[in-house]
Amino acid sequence: MRELMALMVGGLFAAGVYLLLRRNTVKVVVGISLLSHAANLLIFSTPALVRGQAPLVPHGAALPPAPHADPLPQALILTAIVISLGVLAFAVVLIQRAYLAVGSEELGVREVDEP
């Protein structure tokens, strides 16, 4: 299972970096999205995936009984999903405004004719 998750994370990172290096702004945004998904999968798969008890501490104990699932990576991933959704929405609006201003979705330096 770990090998499959490692291959999946590596593939998503590779595809995201490849798309970030393109000149098309839509591909850049898709690359950012793939990178955020890869980071979420990496955070999720880093701790041991345990099918155990909920991390509830019984009355009078200092720690939850082992094995228990760690809730911290899930909370971090939930926060990262919300932040990446906001960044993605901002990037889409920014691309739309840039397309309306320039008339093209290509990234690059263009010569401007002086009046």
LUMVEXMAR-866759 format. One record per residue (C-alpha): chain; z, y, x negated. Coordinates in nm, 3 decimals, m for minus. Example, Ala and Ser with C-alpha at 12.3 -4.5 7.8 and 13.67 -1.06 7.14 Angstrom:
2
+----+---------+---------+---------+
| ch |      c3 |      c2 |      c1 |
+----+---------+---------+---------+
|  A |   0.780 |  m0.450 |  m1.230 |
|  A |   0.714 |  m0.106 |  m1.367 |
+----+---------+---------+---------+
//
This chain:
115
+----+---------+---------+---------+
| ch |      c3 |      c2 |      c1 |
+----+---------+---------+---------+
|  A |   0.000 |   0.000 |   0.000 |
|  A |   0.083 |   0.237 |  m0.285 |
|  A |  m0.253 |   0.172 |  m0.451 |
|  A |  m0.437 |   0.255 |  m0.128 |
|  A |  m0.239 |   0.578 |  m0.086 |
|  A |  m0.307 |   0.670 |  m0.451 |
|  A |  m0.680 |   0.613 |  m0.404 |
|  A |  m0.678 |   0.813 |  m0.081 |
|  A |  m0.493 |   1.106 |  m0.238 |
|  A |  m0.719 |   1.099 |  m0.544 |
|  A |  m1.032 |   1.089 |  m0.330 |
|  A |  m0.916 |   1.379 |  m0.116 |
|  A |  m0.824 |   1.586 |  m0.423 |
|  A |  m1.162 |   1.510 |  m0.584 |
|  A |  m1.356 |   1.598 |  m0.269 |
|  A |  m1.150 |   1.916 |  m0.221 |
|  A |  m1.208 |   2.036 |  m0.577 |
|  A |  m1.579 |   1.952 |  m0.552 |
|  A |  m1.610 |   2.158 |  m0.233 |
|  A |  m1.413 |   2.446 |  m0.386 |
|  A |  m1.674 |   2.473 |  m0.661 |
|  A |  m1.962 |   2.523 |  m0.413 |
|  A |  m2.108 |   2.866 |  m0.337 |
|  A |  m2.093 |   2.827 |   0.040 |
|  A |  m1.780 |   2.980 |   0.196 |
|  A |  m1.757 |   2.720 |   0.472 |
|  A |  m1.748 |   2.446 |   0.210 |
|  A |  m1.477 |   2.634 |   0.024 |
|  A |  m1.262 |   2.645 |   0.338 |
|  A |  m1.317 |   2.273 |   0.401 |
|  A |  m1.219 |   2.212 |   0.037 |
|  A |  m0.896 |   2.407 |   0.085 |
|  A |  m0.824 |   2.201 |   0.394 |
|  A |  m0.887 |   1.874 |   0.208 |
|  A |  m0.659 |   1.985 |  m0.074 |
|  A |  m0.378 |   2.061 |   0.170 |
|  A |  m0.420 |   1.720 |   0.336 |
|  A |  m0.415 |   1.552 |  m0.006 |
|  A |  m0.096 |   1.738 |  m0.100 |
|  A |   0.066 |   1.631 |   0.228 |
|  A |  m0.024 |   1.268 |   0.166 |
|  A |   0.108 |   1.293 |  m0.188 |
|  A |   0.441 |   1.431 |  m0.071 |
|  A |   0.461 |   1.167 |   0.200 |
|  A |   0.385 |   0.874 |  m0.030 |
|  A |   0.603 |   0.981 |  m0.326 |
|  A |   0.937 |   0.847 |  m0.198 |
|  A |   0.964 |   0.481 |  m0.112 |
|  A |   0.838 |   0.413 |   0.239 |
|  A |   1.140 |   0.248 |   0.395 |
|  A |   1.148 |   0.091 |   0.737 |
|  A |   1.519 |   0.116 |   0.775 |
|  A |   1.771 |   0.300 |   0.976 |
|  A |   1.769 |   0.662 |   1.068 |
|  A |   1.955 |   0.878 |   0.816 |
|  A |   2.261 |   0.920 |   1.039 |
|  A |   2.603 |   0.928 |   0.878 |
|  A |   2.858 |   0.719 |   1.066 |
|  A |   3.197 |   0.869 |   1.152 |
|  A |   3.423 |   0.859 |   0.849 |
|  A |   3.150 |   0.782 |   0.593 |
|  A |   3.014 |   1.014 |   0.325 |
|  A |   2.660 |   0.872 |   0.309 |
|  A |   2.428 |   0.698 |   0.553 |
|  A |   2.411 |   0.320 |   0.510 |
|  A |   2.130 |   0.193 |   0.288 |
|  A |   1.834 |   0.149 |   0.347 |
|  A |   1.758 |   0.469 |   0.529 |
|  A |   1.451 |   0.686 |   0.567 |
|  A |   1.452 |   1.016 |   0.380 |
|  A |   1.384 |   1.305 |   0.624 |
|  A |   1.318 |   1.569 |   0.355 |
|  A |   0.953 |   1.476 |   0.280 |
|  A |   0.875 |   1.473 |   0.650 |
|  A |   1.027 |   1.820 |   0.693 |
|  A |   0.832 |   1.949 |   0.392 |
|  A |   0.508 |   1.807 |   0.527 |
|  A |   0.565 |   1.959 |   0.870 |
|  A |   0.621 |   2.299 |   0.709 |
|  A |   0.311 |   2.255 |   0.490 |
|  A |   0.098 |   2.165 |   0.793 |
|  A |   0.201 |   2.484 |   0.973 |
|  A |   0.136 |   2.698 |   0.666 |
|  A |  m0.203 |   2.536 |   0.596 |
|  A |  m0.305 |   2.590 |   0.958 |
|  A |  m0.225 |   2.960 |   0.922 |
|  A |  m0.417 |   2.985 |   0.594 |
|  A |  m0.713 |   2.802 |   0.748 |
|  A |  m0.719 |   3.034 |   1.051 |
|  A |  m0.704 |   3.339 |   0.822 |
|  A |  m0.985 |   3.202 |   0.606 |
|  A |  m1.208 |   3.137 |   0.908 |
|  A |  m1.159 |   3.494 |   1.033 |
|  A |  m1.220 |   3.628 |   0.683 |
|  A |  m1.543 |   3.429 |   0.656 |
|  A |  m1.660 |   3.559 |   0.993 |
|  A |  m1.593 |   3.919 |   0.894 |
|  A |  m1.761 |   3.872 |   0.556 |
|  A |  m2.064 |   3.716 |   0.724 |
|  A |  m2.091 |   4.007 |   0.967 |
|  A |  m2.061 |   4.259 |   0.682 |
|  A |  m2.290 |   4.092 |   0.428 |
|  A |  m2.519 |   3.880 |   0.645 |
|  A |  m2.483 |   3.566 |   0.435 |
|  A |  m2.222 |   3.299 |   0.381 |
|  A |  m2.308 |   3.248 |   0.015 |
|  A |  m2.061 |   3.350 |  m0.253 |
|  A |  m2.199 |   3.539 |  m0.546 |
|  A |  m2.277 |   3.879 |  m0.686 |
|  A |  m2.574 |   4.053 |  m0.533 |
|  A |  m2.753 |   4.362 |  m0.645 |
|  A |  m2.716 |   4.647 |  m0.400 |
|  A |  m3.001 |   4.893 |  m0.362 |
|  A |  m2.880 |   5.246 |  m0.415 |
|  A |  m2.998 |   5.501 |  m0.162 |
+----+---------+---------+---------+
//
